[in-house]
Amino acid sequence: MNAVSTSRKEASKKTAVVWLRPDQVSLAHDVAQASDLIIETVGSPTRGESTSLARKLKSEPADDLRSVLAETKASVVLLLDPGEFGKESEPADDRALAAAKSRGVKVASLEPIPASALALQNISAETDEQLGAPESIRLLAMLRHSKRYRDAVEVIEQFGHVRTLSLELYNSPEQGSLGAQLVSALDAVIAHLGTPETIDASFVSPAQGQSVYSVPGESLRGFSGDLTAVLRFPDGRAATIVASDHAGRWNRVLTLLGPAGRLRIYDDGFEFLGPAGEKVDEARHRRTVKSPPHYVEVFSDGIDRLLDAHIPTPTPMDLLSILSTAQAALLSTRTGQPESPDTIRRMVSRE
């Protein structure tokens, strides 16, 4: 191979910075392998773990995420666990993200950034130079961005009117928090039905049954456990969500009910049944022993599309509606009553 060919090959390599917890090492390795990423730098929100984690992933350690974002030449910064970064509206975080964006460095995160409606509104009030988030970050675990959902788009359009929607989202903690699941679920709900009038949510801590009782705070960061929610809409339609980040194996199921029948979208495809139970359409992808787990497919597909300059960015999410509804859900778990996303939106708009 001549020097020119070698130079082109080196330039085409996809490189990554990964920020993670110790329990996410296997996830980082598997996703990097699936996306043909070279992990150059590793850091952790867990104090004192960066060197050990970097050694396990055969890379260089780093301790300051802001500095890394401001200086890295990697193709992508992968935030499996961003820690406190981006939790609130911090100008230093926004500047670091803006610096990465200005150099063409992509940023992908398992966790929502920002992590509350108030933080989003504070970011929106900043100057253009500080608008690093949320436009600079691609959320990886979004159901509507997944390949199986994209494969079903034409069938969804054929299905037509949706009167009732249900979502089940399950995974282990290293694959994303309950907060990340809630954002993914609400994005799907709002895309199909609009913003709900009310959301009535219940939360069960992973420590339930161990003489420990906890309630969620006002931020999605660190939100972990089981959540059930009923969402009601002004026109009488409804949606339900059941989610847990302590449920073992990854699993996503979206069910749509309407005059056309029942459409279910799974991790491996979809099934469309007519009103009388007849099968209208189906596409399921057979797995082999060499197939990666569904969550690896979802994350690597998101990274691959993020790094492909020929693929347009997804349609922007209605983050204010999503985060206002999420914050109403958190409030509902504390009050035991249905809460209004519109009330949250008005409250943060006055801050």
N, C-alpha and C positions, 0 to 999 in steps of 0.2 A: 504493500500500500504506500503510495507516495505521500509527501508531506502535505499537499493540498487536501487529499482525501482524508488524511488523519485529522487535519484541522477542522474540516467540515463535520466529521463525526463527533469530535469533541464539542463543537459548538451546538450540535443538535441534542446533546444529552440534557435530560430533564433533571434538575437538581432541586433539593428541598431542604428547608429548615423545618424541624418538627418540634412542637412544644407539647409535652405530654406528662402524664402521671406514670409511676412505676408499673401499674397494672395494665397500661396500654402499649407496652413494648411489642407484644405479639401482633396487635392490631396495626401498629405503625409498620412493622416488618412486612406483613401480608399485603397491606395497601400499597406500599412502595413497590413491592414485587409485582403486583397486578398492574400498576401504572408505569412500570419501568422507570421508577424514580431512583436517583442516587441521593441518599440522605447525607448531606454534608455537615449539618449542624443540628445539635439536639439541646434543648433546654427544658426546664420543668418549673411549674408553679410550686412544687414541693421543695422546700428549702433543702439544700445540700445533696440533691439527687442528680443534678445535671451531669456530673462527671461519670457516675456509675451508669446512667442511662445511655450516655454517648458511647461508652465503651461497649455496651451490649449491642448497640446499633452501628458500631464501627465508624463513628463519626467524631467530630470535634464538639466539645461542650460550650455552652453559653449560658449566662445567668440573667441578662437584661434583655427582655423581649423588645422594649422600645428601641434600644440601640441596634439590635439585630434588624428590625424592620427598617430603621433609618439607613442602614449600611449594606445589607446583604445584596448579593448579586444572584441569588438562587432564583430558580423559575417560580417557585411557590413557597409560601410560608403556610404550613399546615398546623392549625391550632386544634389539636385533639382535646386539650384542656388549657384554655387561656388564663386560668386563675382569675385574678382580679382585673386583668386587662380588659378594657372595654365594658366593664360592668356598669359604670356610671359615665357621665359625660365629663371626661378628663381631657383638657386641651392637649396635654402631652401625648396621650394615646392617639388623638385625632391627627396630630402633626406627624406622628410616626407612621400611621397608615397612609397619610397623604404623601409622605416621602417615598414610601414603597410604591405607591401607585404612580408617582411621577417617573420612576425608573422602570416601570413595566413589570414590577414584581407582583404576582397574584397572591391573594390571601384567601385561604379557605378555612372554615371553622365548623366544628361539630356543634358548638354552643352559640346561641343567639347573641349578637353584638350589634347594638346595645341590648341590655337585659331587662329593660322596663320602658314603659311608655313615656315616663318623665324624662329619662335619659335621652330618648329619641327626640323629644321636643327641645331639650336643651341643646342637642347637637344641631338641630335644624335652625336654631337661633344664632349659631356662631357664624363667623365670616366664611367666605368661600374657601380661604386657605386652610381652614380647619375642618372642612367637611370630608375627613378621611373615612368616617363610618356614617351610615351603613353601606353606602354605595360601593366601597372598596372591598367588601367581604362577600364571599360566596358561601352560603350555608349548605353543607354537604348532605344532611340527612333529610332533605325536603322531599316528601312523597311525590308532590307534583312535578318535581324535576327528575324523578327516577325513570329509568328506561322502560319499565313495565307500564307506568302511567302514560308515557309518551306513545308507547305502542298502541295504547287503547284510546287515544284521542279521537280518532275517527268514529269508533264505536260509541264513545261518550256523546259525540255530536248526534249520532244516529239515535241514541237513547232518548235524547230530548229532555223534557221537563222532569225535574227531580223534586219530589214532594218530601221525601225523608232520606236522611243520610246517616250512616253509622261508620265509625272508624275504630279499629283496634290496632294499637301500636305497642309492641313488646320488645324488650331487649335487656341486655346486661349493662351494668354501670359503665364499663369501659367503652361501650358502643354509643354513648351519649346519655345525657341526663333526661329526667322527666321534663325539665324546662324546654329542652330541644324538641322533645316529642310533641309538647303542647303547641309550640310554634308551627311545626310541620302540620299537625292536625288542623289548627285554626286556619292556616293558609289554604288547605284543601276545602274546609267548610265554607270559608268566605268566598272562595273562587266559584263554588257551585251555588250557594244560597244567599250570599251577601252577609253583611254584619248582623249578628243576632240582636234581638231586642233585650234578651236576658240570657244569663248563663248561671246554672245552678250546679255547683261542683262540690265534690267530697274528696278528701285526701286521707290516705292511710300511710303512716310512716313505715319504713322498713323495720323500725324497731318496735312496732306494735306487738304486744304480747310479752315484752321484756320490761314491763313496769315503766315504760318511757312513753310519754305523749308529747308530740311536737306539732306545731302548726307552721305553715309556710310564711315567709316574710313577704316583702313587696317586690322582690326581684326574682327573675327566673334563674339566676346563677346559683348553683348549688341546690336547686329544687330536685328532690329525689324521693321516690316512693311510688305509690299507686294513686291514680286519679280517675274518677268517673265524673262525667258532666252531661247535663241535658241542656241543649241550646234551643231557644224558642224564637221564632221570627214573626214580624208583624203580620205577614200574610197567612199565618197558621202552619207553616212548614216547621220541621223540627230536625234536630241532629243529635246524635249521642257520640260520646268519646269515652273509650276505656283505654288507659295507657299505664304502663309501668316500666321503670328502668331496673326493676329487680324481678324479672320474669324469665330469666334463663335465655333461651334461644331467641334470636331476632325473628320477628314476624310482623307483617303489615297486611291488613285487610281493609279495603274501602268498599262499602256496599251502598249502592244507589237504588232507591225504590221510586217508581213512577208509573204513569199510565202504560209505558212500554214494557213494564215487567220489572226484572231485577238484574242489575249488573254488579258483578263483584270483581274487584281488581286485587290480585294476590302478588306475592313476591315473584311468582314464576309465570304470570300471565293473567288472563281474564276469562270470565264466563258470563254470557248474556242469555238470560232465560226470558221468554215471553210471558204474558199474563196468565196463560194456561199451563205454564211450566215447560213448554217446548223450548228446545235449545235453538236460539237464533244465531249465535256465534260463539266461538271459543278459540283460544290460543294459549296453550300451556307449553312451557319449555322444559323438556326432559333433562334432568341433571345426571351427571356421571360422577364417579368417584373422584375425578380430577377437577370437578367444578368447584370454584371457590365458594365460601359461604355467601349468602345473600347480602349481608351487610358489607362485605368486602367488594362485591360487585357494585353496590350502590355508591360507596365512597369513591372507588377507583373510577367509575363512570363519571362521577361529578368532577373529579380532578382532571381526567382526560379532556372533558368538554371545556373546562375552564382554561386549559393550556392550549387548546386548539383555536388559533386565531380565525379560522374559517367558520367556526360555529358561533352564531350570534348569542348574546347573553339572554337568559330567560326574561320573560316579561316581568317587570318589577312587581314585587309583592306590595300589597297595601299594608306596610309595616305599622302604621299608626293604628289601623283597625285591628290588626293581629295582636299588637302589644296591649292595646286598650282592652281587648277581650280577654287576653291572658291575665292582665292585672285584675279584671273583674272576676275571673275564675279564682285567683288567689284570695281575693277579698271574700268571695262566697264560701270558700273552705273555712274561713275564720268566723263568718257571721252565721253560717248555716241557712242563709237565705239566697234566693236568686238576686244577682246583681246586674247592673246595666253597663255595658261597654261605653255607651254614649255619655254616661255620668263620669266615667273615668276620663274620657276624651276631653270633656269640658273642664274637669278639674286640672288636668295637666296643661291645658291651653292657657289657663289663668295664672299658672306658676311663673 
